[in-house]
Amino acid sequence: MTSTAEILDRLIAFDTVSRNPNMALMEYVRATLSEAGIASTLIPNEEGTKANLLATIGPTDRGGVMLSGHTDVVPVEGQNWTKPPFRLTEEGGRYYGRGTADMKGFVACALAAGLRAAKRDLKTPLHLAFSYDEEIGCQGVRSMIDLLRDAPVRPAMCIVGEPTSLTVATGHKGKIALKARCVGREGHSALAPLAMNALHLGADLIHELRAVQALILEDGAQDGDYDVPYTTVHAARMAGGVALNIVPNLCEVDFEIRNVAEDDPQTILADIRARANRIAARVSDHAPEAAIEITETFSYPGLNTPGAAEVVGFVKSLTGGNATCKVAFGTEGGLFSQELDVPTVVCGPGSMMQGHKPDEFVEVSQISRCDEMLETLLDRLEAGM
């Protein structure tokens, strides 16, 4: 039987940074499952360079438990790695490599559990759901959701294995990623007042974003289970201009809204759009062409599973823990919960404090504990839950 460590070693060796294909990794997963007699379905993108994978072990006429994980990772450029990022290194009780924590460690555990499940007589099925392009807005998983939506039987519950140190996480914020295109009027910098500087429009917009954030902090909903207990409005990038002696006619501002469940992000966005329109209106007499156009680049819903939900108690019984938490980062869990009505929690090995950093690692003990959790899950599935 292939061990979790052996699987993780293979997974880390695939450079599946989101800009790259993941098909070679998925073919490895499919072949590994096939050798154990497990059929799987690849769901490729239009270009055939990336794919999701779905597999079911056990009966197909009942819901069962789905283990979900993404196979893409973030880039390593510009980071000072002392270990090879795409080769697994075991040292000092840790597994080092890009994706060990976020989240090939869990994918390796889930795949190993699937291989063990094939040797059992499961009364309730185990589903494996591995996706792509999670790191750029949970984009790849949507074709998998379309397939599951039309399936005759959906999973009864889902565990998304993002790193939580194996604490059961019941929620995360939703996110809308946005781009503002600020249009001004170009001109010679010596005659700057006769033009309309698009950077000034962008700066005014950022000022309004900060004002919206201040209002949310003062009057918005609060959820104390989060480290930052309120909805955030964050400007991340501002770009514009060509040369010092040219008044720029275009400025782009990338920003986001991360909302707690009690806040409606579309209401917040409508307020921001109204403020943007007022900025452009203030200069319309001087520059009628001035405008701020805001477009959505991607979004995903939050996850807000009730603490009393069956899935929460069930996964606690697998880990042996009593605590729950909510995580700051987003996952595909909100999509499974809201679009498929599949009760979902987040629970996986390692900590996101190590994710996206040089010398990313997961503790060997965390992988061992995750293996134990999933072995307990197999016992429950064999007994019919």
PyMOL commands that set and color helices and strands:
alter all, ss='L'
color gray80, all
select helices_A, chain A and resi 4-13+23-35+100-117+141-149+189-194+198-219+265-282+310-319+333-340+364-382
alter helices_A, ss='H'
color red, helices_A
select strands_A, chain A and resi 40-44+51-57+65-70+89-91+94-96+126-131+157-160+168-172+174-183+187-188+232-240+246-247+250-259+291-300+303-304+324-327+344-346+361-363
alter strands_A, ss='S'
color yellow, strands_A
deselect
rebuild
show_as cartoon
